Amino acid sequence: MSEVKAGPKRSLLAQGRSRDTRQAIIKAALELWSERGYDTGIDDTTAEEIAARAGVAKATFYFHFARKDDILLETGWLTARVFYEDTLRALIEGGSTEEVIDEVTVKLCRRVERVPRLALRRMLRAQSAAAPDTPHRWSDPDRFGFRRAFAVIFLHAQQSGEMPQTVTPGSLGAMFEAQLMSAIHDWAHEEEAHLLATLRERFAVLLAGARAVSGRRPGTGQPGSSQQERPPPGPGAPRSSHRERTHPRGVTPCA
């Protein structure tokens, strides 16, 4: 019985060591690239040098990463995972949908803007060359995009009555992710781009659009209700202001 119980524990310990090793390799690579300059450091730094800095064998490096660009991909997955964790904490702490989105977006922008633009461009190229985004990838426990965090926000908003039921959280999350990645791409390639201001403006438009379809049947433009919508209020019940429901709070574009 003790051997049966010990099996899962050994497996968890092995997974933890593997995760720590990957983190050490990523940290070593980023340090070397930063020291040597991202314009040439990524190409000039060898796998042997990264492994030596991380304190592992060259074979261990290739066990975790087939090529150096895979490290850039991994940093992207880590960023999305941290964004997801920030989102869960923000939802637990409470606040409106707009406030939660703005809080996690501010934190994300600070992280992105600490990355040299040259490194970010290389990371975006690596992502473009990687396997296409698929539903299987969306459910991956370790490697997923930003849409998962946004989808959780909108699911919570629907459950609390802040968002209409006419748009699925996953679809709206994909729209937000697309605008996020587009804004990051613009910031990486344009010195004058303002990442946070751009995202606040785009997210405000998307939220307003999602709320605008709350009283219309998809594809008809006519008033109606979906099966998931709440019933209309009875006689004498207070109605929320259209201005209040559609005006996004806390996501006004920066000056």
Buried (B, 14 or more C-beta within 10 A) or exposed (E): EEEEEEEEEEEEEEEEEEEEBBEBBBBBBBBBBEEBEBEEBBEEBEBEBBBBBBEBEBEBBEBBBEEBBBBBBBBBBBBBBBBBEBBBEBBEEEBBBBBBBBBBBEBBBEEBBEBBBBBBBBBBEBBEEBEEBEEEEBEEEEBBBBBBBBBBBBBBBBEEEBBBBBBBBBEBBBBBBBBBBEBBBBBBEEEEBBBBBBBBBBBBBBBBEBBBBBBBEEEEEEEEBBEEEEEEEEEEEEEEEEEEBBBBBBBBBEE
